[in-house]
Amino acid sequence: MAKAANSILSSYGTTIFEVMSRLAAEHGAVNLGQGFPAGLEPADIIAAAARAVTDGPHQYPSMLGIPALRQAIAAHEKTFWGLDVDWQSEVLVVSGATEALADCLFGLIEPGDEVIVFEPLYDSYVPIIRRAGGVPVPVRLSPPDWALPRAELAAAFSDKTKLVLLNTPMNPCAKVFSRDDLAYVAGLVQRHDAYALCDEVYEHLVFDGQDHVPMMTLPGMRDRCIRIGSFGKVFSLTSWKVGYIVAAPALMQPIARTHQYMTFTTPTALQAAVAWGLEHRDDYVRGLAGQLQARRDRLSAGLAELGYRPLTAQGTYFLTVDFSALGDEGDADYCRRLTTGAKVTAVPLSPFYLDRPGVETPRSFIRFCFAKTDAEIDEALIRLRAYGATA
């Protein structure tokens, strides 16, 4: 019999996004589960990619990223967040934000280091932390308001804390951390001589007049923060898998060395197209949140009419709703029933929590993606309404 594979990664099942998307395809469902946008792709940036594919070059670029894109990222950081960034030593282009997370966690964690994470959390965090030898320490944010539990967070820090992994705007619950919350976290990071790994892929998708505040901009955090972004989210081109990392040189060095053995480079043509987009489509970046806010409101109003209780979605692509008035089964069973019966797919929220003895996981909440066309949203609501009348 063959030797066993890695015990950590082989212990995880298929991601809930893939499970529900397969089920959606099998049943012809409107897929509001997986978080990819529709009808928002900028044609001129796609055309720039096509030109770059034709024109070349076609060989390996610098592992750090092409200069044009790294310079454009540095300009982006200054324009939007007031950060002065050295494009040569503080910017790294990577093949998507998930690779960025892996580079940072593998590059910074020693076996036994503790990493504070916030539940509900994106599903790739914990497997990467554990495979890197780290110990995830969860701090739970609870619905409906997802308030930061400050006493619990302070208790989670220890001499073993290497870093805190902070996602804002937050997937899956759509919380945007306030400046006051971030300042509290930053104080703990500094007190315990730790780092902050900031997953900010939804940085430009903040609604209702709120502001996104990168923790890196707070006093004392410039050299303690690693900032991760995604041009798949900035330009609604998620299959391109072009992401970036910004960090001070001392932190960037181990991260870049991990990247060189992880993917090494990112396709040149896609980098060139993103650089073109950053230079020429500032209007797209600034206008995207308004388009998505309108879609959020369209879906939220329709679901409320059907008896769901939508929670506040401050950012991202995602709307969490309480379905307890419409079903008494668990969230995973309810999502399967919606997919097979109503032909509409959402994802359950419970897979975004860690199983912990004595800590009950919420099971009456599901997540819809509203980054879809108005036609898709309307069709989903029509199907849910018809299903509710006959279920």
Rosetta blueprint (number, residue, H / E / L):
1 M L
2 A L
3 K L
4 A L
5 A L
6 N L
7 S L
8 I L
9 L H
10 S H
11 S H
12 Y L
13 G L
14 T L
15 T L
16 I H
17 F H
18 E H
19 V H
20 M H
21 S H
22 R H
23 L H
24 A H
25 A H
26 E H
27 H H
28 G L
29 A L
30 V E
31 N E
32 L L
33 G L
34 Q L
35 G L
36 F L
37 P L
38 A L
39 G L
40 L L
41 E L
42 P L
43 A H
44 D H
45 I H
46 I H
47 A H
48 A H
49 A H
50 A H
51 R H
52 A H
53 V H
54 T H
55 D H
56 G L
57 P L
58 H L
59 Q L
60 Y L
61 P L
62 S L
63 M L
64 L L
65 G L
66 I L
67 P H
68 A H
69 L H
70 R H
71 Q H
72 A H
73 I H
74 A H
75 A H
76 H H
77 E H
78 K H
79 T H
80 F H
81 W H
82 G L
83 L L
84 D L
85 V L
86 D L
87 W L
88 Q L
89 S L
90 E L
91 V E
92 L E
93 V E
94 V E
95 S L
96 G L
97 A H
98 T H
99 E H
100 A H
101 L H
102 A H
103 D H
104 C H
105 L H
106 F H
107 G H
108 L H
109 I L
110 E L
111 P L
112 G L
113 D L
114 E E
115 V E
116 I E
117 V E
118 F E
119 E E
120 P L
121 L L
122 Y L
123 D L
124 S L
125 Y H
126 V H
127 P H
128 I H
129 I H
130 R H
131 R H
132 A L
133 G L
134 G L
135 V E
136 P E
137 V E
138 P E
139 V E
140 R E
141 L L
142 S L
143 P L
144 P L
145 D L
146 W L
147 A L
148 L L
149 P L
150 R H
151 A H
152 E H
153 L H
154 A H
155 A H
156 A H
157 F L
158 S L
159 D L
160 K L
161 T E
162 K E
163 L E
164 V E
165 L E
166 L E
167 N E
168 T L
169 P L
170 M L
171 N L
172 P L
173 C L
174 A L
175 K L
176 V L
177 F L
178 S L
179 R H
180 D H
181 D H
182 L H
183 A H
184 Y H
185 V H
186 A H
187 G H
188 L H
189 V H
190 Q H
191 R H
192 H L
193 D L
194 A L
195 Y E
196 A E
197 L E
198 C E
199 D E
200 E L
201 V L
202 Y L
203 E L
204 H L
205 L L
206 V E
207 F L
208 D L
209 G L
210 Q L
211 D L
212 H L
213 V L
214 P L
215 M H
216 M H
217 T H
218 L L
219 P L
220 G L
221 M L
222 R L
223 D L
224 R L
225 C E
226 I E
227 R E
228 I E
229 G E
230 S E
231 F H
232 G H
233 K H
234 V H
235 F L
236 S L
237 L L
238 T H
239 S H
240 W H
241 K L
242 V L
243 G E
244 Y E
245 I E
246 V E
247 A E
248 A L
249 P H
250 A H
251 L H
252 M H
253 Q H
254 P H
255 I H
256 A H
257 R H
258 T H
259 H H
260 Q H
261 Y H
262 M H
263 T L
264 F L
265 T L
266 T L
267 P L
268 T H
269 A H
270 L H
271 Q H
272 A H
273 A H
274 V H
275 A H
276 W H
277 G H
278 L H
279 E H
280 H H
281 R L
282 D H
283 D H
284 Y H
285 V H
286 R H
287 G H
288 L H
289 A H
290 G H
291 Q H
292 L H
293 Q H
294 A H
295 R H
296 R H
297 D H
298 R H
299 L H
300 S H
301 A H
302 G H
303 L H
304 A H
305 E H
306 L L
307 G L
308 Y L
309 R E
310 P E
311 L L
312 T L
313 A L
314 Q L
315 G E
316 T L
317 Y L
318 F E
319 L E
320 T E
321 V E
322 D E
323 F L
324 S L
325 A L
326 L L
327 G L
328 D L
329 E L
330 G L
331 D H
332 A H
333 D H
334 Y H
335 C H
336 R H
337 R H
338 L H
339 T H
340 T H
341 G H
342 A H
343 K L
344 V E
345 T E
346 A L
347 V E
348 P E
349 L L
350 S H
351 P H
352 F H
353 Y L
354 L L
355 D L
356 R E
357 P L
358 G L
359 V E
360 E L
361 T L
362 P L
363 R L
364 S L
365 F E
366 I E
367 R E
368 F E
369 C E
370 F L
371 A L
372 K L
373 T L
374 D H
375 A H
376 E H
377 I H
378 D H
379 E H
380 A H
381 L H
382 I H
383 R H
384 L H
385 R H
386 A H
387 Y H
388 G H
389 A H
390 T H
391 A L
